[in-house]
Amino acid sequence: MADKKLVEQITPMEEDFAQWYTDVVKKAELCDYSSVKGFMVIRPAGYALWENYMKVLDQKFKETGVQNVAMPMLIPESLLQKEKDHVEGFAPEVAWVTEGGAKKLEERMCVRPTSETLFCDYFSKVVKSYRDLPQVLNQWVSVVRWEKTTRPFLRTREFLWQEGHTVHATLEEAEERTKQMLNIYADFTEEYLAIPVVRGQKTDKEKFAGAVATYTIEALMHDGQALQCGTSHNFGSDFAKAFDVQFLDKDNKLKPVYETSWGYTTRMIGALIMVHGDDSGLKLPPKIAPVQINIVPIQQKKEGVLDKAYELKSKLIESGFRVKVDDSDKSPGFKFADSEVRGIPLRIEVGPKDIEQGHAVLVRRDTREKIQVSFENLETETAKVLESIQNDMFQAAKKFLEEHTSSATNMDELVEIVNTKRGFVKAMWCGCRECEDKLKEMSGITSRCIPFNQEQISDTCVVCGKPATKMVYWGRAY
Amino acid sequence: MADKKLVEQITPMEEDFAQWYTDVVKKAELCDYSSVKGFMVIRPAGYALWENYMKVLDQKFKETGVQNVAMPMLIPESLLQKEKDHVEGFAPEVAWVTEGGAKKLEERMCVRPTSETLFCDYFSKVVKSYRDLPQVLNQWVSVVRWEKTTRPFLRTREFLWQEGHTVHATLEEAEERTKQMLNIYADFTEEYLAIPVVRGQKTDKEKFAGAVATYTIEALMHDGQALQCGTSHNFGSDFAKAFDVQFLDKDNKLKPVYETSWGYTTRMIGALIMVHGDDSGLKLPPKIAPVQINIVPIQQKKEGVLDKAYELKSKLIESGFRVKVDDSDKSPGFKFADSEVRGIPLRIEVGPKDIEQGHAVLVRRDTREKIQVSFENLETETAKVLESIQNDMFQAAKKFLEEHTSSATNMDELVEIVNTKRGFVKAMWCGCRECEDKLKEMSGITSRCIPFNQEQISDTCVVCGKPATKMVYWGRAY
């Protein structure tokens, strides 16, 4: 049995979801508060997850022709101000560097909150003709936004992300790239993180500062709140005009380029916790787990037990699994609980009796199901069980999403559902900003996205009753 | 023949080494100046190199138990000031953030110039007992130091690096880790970058701010100037005491930990250029080259030529090589020059006649040697040639290093050699700071390191004539 001493320190989810989240983050050693207010230290267990995110995404990006670069960390104020909507969106939340090398700077510079301005400045130098297009670039960096209230992974003054920036000869090509990257995010989130998402477009109110169109994937957390998981923006040629990024086309005419950007961040570690975690801690999908299998020797001081554990480890590593043996001097009960807190998908117990009988016991983190497997079948059975865990975790999350997605035909109904059952509510919208503003003011509910898969819930806007143009997913969001 | 139009834009090395360097950086598209003064944009070709550095080093680190983390980008002034020597060393060259979220900060924060203070602050929270030791952490990030004069890769206000930080229960263990990491740097630099290095210890004058001992690897550039390639520091317990990082040892006593840090940076892209490059451009060692083989089709519009080029590419990729086909509409001459500028180790030419005769022509970037190889032997011959290139490039650099390493027994001789022949000069030293200061003031010559392999050049200090204690490598450095 799992040792209670370890798990008791996690506040039950039903009692206080926010505290449960913080407890899991701390107990699973994903991150730590630092002495720098609003900033976090991403600890080895958290960073190993991010490394796996990066590895898979970077590979997927490169298969579509993405090249990585490194832009400066600081942006001079004059550069940030070149695009009007963009500076309005970001200027209030940036950190300003005003002194360097013991001198006051002639012009202050902000720590990048995002790098459209730097990429545009770069594109304006290297793009001359249609031969130089498209430029499909990306960087893996951290950005700073001076948030007032912060929560580990979800909202911090600094977070890690990738930001892709591309320029194209035509609007159609830019649009295609914008959607292509959104689909990469969606597929990764579903396939690797086992988190089902809704794909759609942001309303004008919710779109990125300076974008013509913002596409998004939205997921539902255990507390029924929505989380924006990844966004992809089509800027048209607004930025290009502001930064004078032009190219000589085949017809010998100077034309502005069309630009996109797209980002995926460490907040998706927060999503992993809030979609899959339980009162015993983290629950990691096998495909993304830094350690997939934790071998716990039972009565490890008895002759042959540790040797057997190491032997199984070697075999499983040879078969391509990520494995550790917990050979610490703690009790098995402590080790079980510890393995659960950290969310390791599969635990393998092996003791003197098991060795005698030629088998080990596999314990799934997600269902706690115990499976006896003979040593000779260990690799093949382990592969099957891990695949099941991955699939079952996705199906469980999908079921939750479906059960927490409702429809409403008027505003009272919408607000009532979000306040009681929570989750997403599908409802029609006239397309007016005023209706979104009104709903948000009254109830804190926001439009999450206009999904690509449209349905006709009713004929009139859920807020004003005028003819509807779109079906929208509504909800409360992180 | 290589097209002159492309190569003529590179200033000959003998004419102006600094300008040659800048030309190569620009023409090989490694990096670009940005609108942010003193900062650089690392372009795809430059970043792909850094990605290869990271991949190999990260793997080597992890094999020794290193775990990656992410610390905050900003350091509050009070934290920076905790260790006296450290703040004195870095405070004059940091960038200060004084405003955040449209408000003046209560305490200013610097953009990390290095992160000892943040790691120590973290260690003080997570290290409680001997069970928590060692902590062997690393991060891949960028840092900011407000340099007055800058040069791409070699000295910029922001550079990319990894910074490893560890804490240990004993001084011996810390010392062992310090040297272990220096040897990883040295082996990587020699084996992958084909750059021979001198391993040794920095003098007190040249060591890192706050360190008890700094170890270094030093290489020689084509112009005879030295470049510090990677450093590893043993801090003893000075930082631990300043930050109160203590642990309860097995004997139930509270003890300070012993700390190390070690770093390797993007300046090593600069080293690659200055050790191997020539008047035609970059020259990349095959083991680190993002593209190892550039297939150039000759008369590519003739039927079957491009198909053959793609076929060879597929075969070579299957054999594990990194290959591209230059199928642009440029002339072969332009493509040859372009391939040389970018330093691609091997060019494979294939035209209608070659296809008829069943062979391709391999052209080495380093020696320009041409080798005819039948299609059936292509993969095995290519492997051999790439291995030769790697070895020969290392041997050539080693020969240069040996030819530019002299000995001197008095100061006039030392200065004379450095001023004429340049390179390293081995000479004895009494161990006094004053002698180093005097030599630097008079001639700009600095101690590069006290090499691990000591020799007895003479009995007296090359500067003051008093009894010598150590043999030192002296030179001018970047």
Chai-1 contact restraints between the chains, C-beta under 6 A:
chainA,res_idxA,chainB,res_idxB,connection_type,confidence,min_distance_angstrom,max_distance_angstrom,comment,restraint_id
A,S34,B,P72,contact,1.0,0.0,6.0,A-B,restraint_1
A,S35,B,L79,contact,1.0,0.0,6.0,A-B,restraint_2
A,S35,B,D121,contact,1.0,0.0,6.0,A-B,restraint_3
A,V36,B,P72,contact,1.0,0.0,6.0,A-B,restraint_4
A,V36,B,L74,contact,1.0,0.0,6.0,A-B,restraint_5
A,F39,B,P72,contact,1.0,0.0,6.0,A-B,restraint_6
A,V41,B,M71,contact,1.0,0.0,6.0,A-B,restraint_7
A,V41,B,Y122,contact,1.0,0.0,6.0,A-B,restraint_8
A,I42,B,V69,contact,1.0,0.0,6.0,A-B,restraint_9
A,I42,B,A70,contact,1.0,0.0,6.0,A-B,restraint_10
A,R43,B,V69,contact,1.0,0.0,6.0,A-B,restraint_11
A,P44,B,Q67,contact,1.0,0.0,6.0,A-B,restraint_12
A,P44,B,V69,contact,1.0,0.0,6.0,A-B,restraint_13
A,Y47,B,N68,contact,1.0,0.0,6.0,A-B,restraint_14
A,Y47,B,V69,contact,1.0,0.0,6.0,A-B,restraint_15
A,Y47,B,A70,contact,1.0,0.0,6.0,A-B,restraint_16
A,Q67,B,P44,contact,1.0,0.0,6.0,A-B,restraint_17
A,N68,B,Y47,contact,1.0,0.0,6.0,A-B,restraint_18
A,V69,B,I42,contact,1.0,0.0,6.0,A-B,restraint_19
A,V69,B,R43,contact,1.0,0.0,6.0,A-B,restraint_20
A,V69,B,P44,contact,1.0,0.0,6.0,A-B,restraint_21
A,V69,B,Y47,contact,1.0,0.0,6.0,A-B,restraint_22
A,A70,B,I42,contact,1.0,0.0,6.0,A-B,restraint_23
A,A70,B,Y47,contact,1.0,0.0,6.0,A-B,restraint_24
A,M71,B,V41,contact,1.0,0.0,6.0,A-B,restraint_25
A,P72,B,S34,contact,1.0,0.0,6.0,A-B,restraint_26
A,P72,B,V36,contact,1.0,0.0,6.0,A-B,restraint_27
A,P72,B,F39,contact,1.0,0.0,6.0,A-B,restraint_28
A,M73,B,S142,contact,1.0,0.0,6.0,A-B,restraint_29
A,M73,B,E158,contact,1.0,0.0,6.0,A-B,restraint_30
A,L74,B,V36,contact,1.0,0.0,6.0,A-B,restraint_31
A,L79,B,S35,contact,1.0,0.0,6.0,A-B,restraint_32
A,P92,B,A102,contact,1.0,0.0,6.0,A-B,restraint_33
A,E93,B,G101,contact,1.0,0.0,6.0,A-B,restraint_34
A,A95,B,V97,contact,1.0,0.0,6.0,A-B,restraint_35
A,A95,B,G100,contact,1.0,0.0,6.0,A-B,restraint_36
A,W96,B,E99,contact,1.0,0.0,6.0,A-B,restraint_37
A,V97,B,A95,contact,1.0,0.0,6.0,A-B,restraint_38
A,V97,B,V97,contact,1.0,0.0,6.0,A-B,restraint_39
A,T98,B,T98,contact,1.0,0.0,6.0,A-B,restraint_40
A,E99,B,W96,contact,1.0,0.0,6.0,A-B,restraint_41
A,G100,B,A95,contact,1.0,0.0,6.0,A-B,restraint_42
A,G100,B,W146,contact,1.0,0.0,6.0,A-B,restraint_43
A,G101,B,E93,contact,1.0,0.0,6.0,A-B,restraint_44
A,G101,B,W146,contact,1.0,0.0,6.0,A-B,restraint_45
A,A102,B,P92,contact,1.0,0.0,6.0,A-B,restraint_46
A,D121,B,S35,contact,1.0,0.0,6.0,A-B,restraint_47
A,Y122,B,V41,contact,1.0,0.0,6.0,A-B,restraint_48
A,S142,B,M73,contact,1.0,0.0,6.0,A-B,restraint_49
A,W146,B,G100,contact,1.0,0.0,6.0,A-B,restraint_50
A,W146,B,G101,contact,1.0,0.0,6.0,A-B,restraint_51
A,E158,B,M73,contact,1.0,0.0,6.0,A-B,restraint_52
